[in-house]
């Protein structure tokens, strides 16, 4: 099965991975989460060729994750900004950092802290009703008849 075929499946994981699963996409999004908005600094930081970065940015705009905005009028210059849909990927990004800090690197290269209290945030599964931390074993999944 080709990576592109995942977008046609009735599976939230497959469809999401079809959008963000290409090897450079999360690294590009990382730059936006760091506050960058311009093409050239992102290309330099990641060492990406213009055509690869252009293709990925176009896809992220087409998916509604990024939008283009003018940041200078003489001459017209456009930057990219996260949309609400893009901002909502941040918890996934933090979960990847948490997992990577635990399993992929010896010394975490970045420390995230809550600006208000100075403590480190972590992503967790929590029941909003009973305020209980959950694991995979605590959750029951009900699949639609056409789920993949």
C-alpha positions as CSV (number, residue, x, y, z in Angstrom):
1,X,0.0,0.0,0.0
2,X,1.3,3.4,-0.9
3,X,1.5,6.2,1.7
4,X,-1.0,8.3,-0.3
5,X,-3.6,5.5,-0.1
6,X,-3.9,6.0,3.7
7,X,-5.8,9.2,3.0
8,X,-8.7,7.2,1.6
9,X,-9.1,4.9,4.6
10,X,-11.9,5.4,7.2
11,X,-9.3,5.6,10.0
12,X,-8.3,8.7,11.8
13,X,-4.8,7.4,12.4
14,X,-4.3,6.6,8.7
15,X,-5.7,9.9,7.5
16,X,-3.7,11.9,10.0
17,X,-0.5,10.0,9.2
18,X,-1.1,10.7,5.4
19,X,-1.0,14.4,6.3
20,X,1.8,14.6,8.9
21,X,3.7,11.3,8.4
22,X,6.0,12.3,5.7
23,X,9.5,12.5,7.2
24,X,9.9,16.3,6.9
25,X,6.4,17.5,7.8
26,X,6.8,17.3,11.6
27,X,10.2,18.9,11.4
28,X,8.7,21.8,9.4
29,X,5.8,22.1,11.9
30,X,8.4,22.1,14.7
31,X,9.8,25.4,13.2
32,X,6.3,26.9,13.4
33,X,5.8,25.8,16.9
34,X,9.2,27.5,17.7
35,X,7.7,30.7,16.2
36,X,9.3,30.8,12.8
37,X,7.0,32.0,9.9
38,X,9.4,32.6,7.0
39,X,10.5,30.2,4.2
40,X,14.2,30.9,4.1
41,X,15.0,30.5,7.8
42,X,13.1,27.2,7.8
43,X,14.9,26.0,4.7
44,X,18.3,26.9,6.2
45,X,17.5,25.4,9.7
46,X,16.4,22.1,8.2
47,X,18.7,22.0,5.3
48,X,15.8,21.4,2.9
49,X,15.8,22.2,-0.8
50,X,13.4,24.8,-2.0
51,X,11.2,22.4,-4.0
52,X,10.8,20.0,-1.0
53,X,9.9,22.8,1.4
54,X,7.6,24.4,-1.1
55,X,5.7,21.1,-1.7
56,X,5.3,20.5,2.1
57,X,4.2,24.0,2.8
58,X,1.7,23.9,-0.1
59,X,0.3,20.6,1.3
60,X,0.0,22.0,4.8
61,X,-1.8,25.1,3.4
62,X,-4.1,22.9,1.3
63,X,-4.9,20.8,4.5
64,X,-5.8,23.9,6.4
65,X,-2.9,23.5,8.9
66,X,-1.0,26.6,7.7
67,X,-2.2,29.8,6.1
68,X,-0.2,32.4,4.2
69,X,-0.1,36.0,5.4
70,X,1.6,39.1,4.2
71,X,4.3,40.4,6.5
72,X,5.8,43.1,4.3
73,X,4.3,45.2,1.6
74,X,7.3,46.6,-0.1
75,X,7.8,44.3,-1.9
76,X,5.0,41.9,-1.1
77,X,6.3,39.2,1.2
78,X,4.2,36.3,2.6
79,X,4.9,34.2,5.6
80,X,3.1,31.1,6.9
81,X,1.2,30.9,10.2
82,X,-0.5,28.0,12.0
83,X,-4.3,27.9,11.8
84,X,-6.4,26.7,14.7
85,X,-6.2,23.2,13.1
86,X,-2.4,23.5,13.0
87,X,-2.2,24.7,16.6
88,X,-4.3,21.7,17.7
89,X,-1.4,19.5,16.6
90,X,0.8,20.9,19.4
91,X,-0.3,18.3,22.0
92,X,0.7,15.6,19.6
93,X,4.0,17.3,19.1
94,X,4.6,17.5,22.9
95,X,3.7,13.8,23.1
96,X,6.3,13.0,20.5
97,X,8.9,15.0,22.5
98,X,7.9,13.2,25.7
99,X,8.3,9.8,24.0
100,X,11.6,10.8,22.3
101,X,13.0,12.1,25.6
102,X,12.2,8.7,27.2
103,X,13.1,6.4,24.4
104,X,15.1,8.1,21.6
105,X,17.7,10.4,23.1
106,X,20.1,10.2,26.1
107,X,20.0,13.8,27.0
108,X,16.8,15.7,26.1
109,X,17.8,18.6,23.7
110,X,14.9,20.8,24.8
111,X,13.0,21.4,28.0
112,X,9.4,22.6,27.8
113,X,8.2,24.6,30.8
114,X,4.8,26.1,31.6
115,X,5.3,29.9,31.5
116,X,3.0,30.5,34.4
117,X,4.4,28.1,37.0
118,X,7.8,26.9,35.5
119,X,7.0,23.2,35.6
120,X,7.3,20.8,32.7
121,X,4.1,19.9,30.9
122,X,3.3,16.4,29.8
123,X,0.6,15.0,27.6
124,X,-1.6,12.4,29.3
125,X,-4.9,10.6,28.7
126,X,-7.4,11.7,31.3
127,X,-11.1,11.1,31.7
128,X,-12.8,14.5,31.9
129,X,-15.8,13.0,33.8
130,X,-14.0,11.3,36.7
131,X,-10.6,13.1,36.5
132,X,-8.6,9.9,36.3
133,X,-5.4,9.2,34.4
134,X,-5.9,6.4,31.8
135,X,-3.8,3.8,30.0
136,X,-4.6,1.9,26.8
137,X,-6.1,-0.9,29.0
138,X,-8.7,1.5,30.5
139,X,-10.2,2.5,27.1
140,X,-12.8,0.6,25.1
141,X,-12.8,1.4,21.4
142,X,-16.0,0.9,19.4
143,X,-15.4,0.7,15.7
144,X,-17.8,1.9,12.9
145,X,-18.8,-0.9,10.5
146,X,-16.7,0.7,7.7
147,X,-13.6,1.4,9.9
148,X,-10.3,0.3,8.5
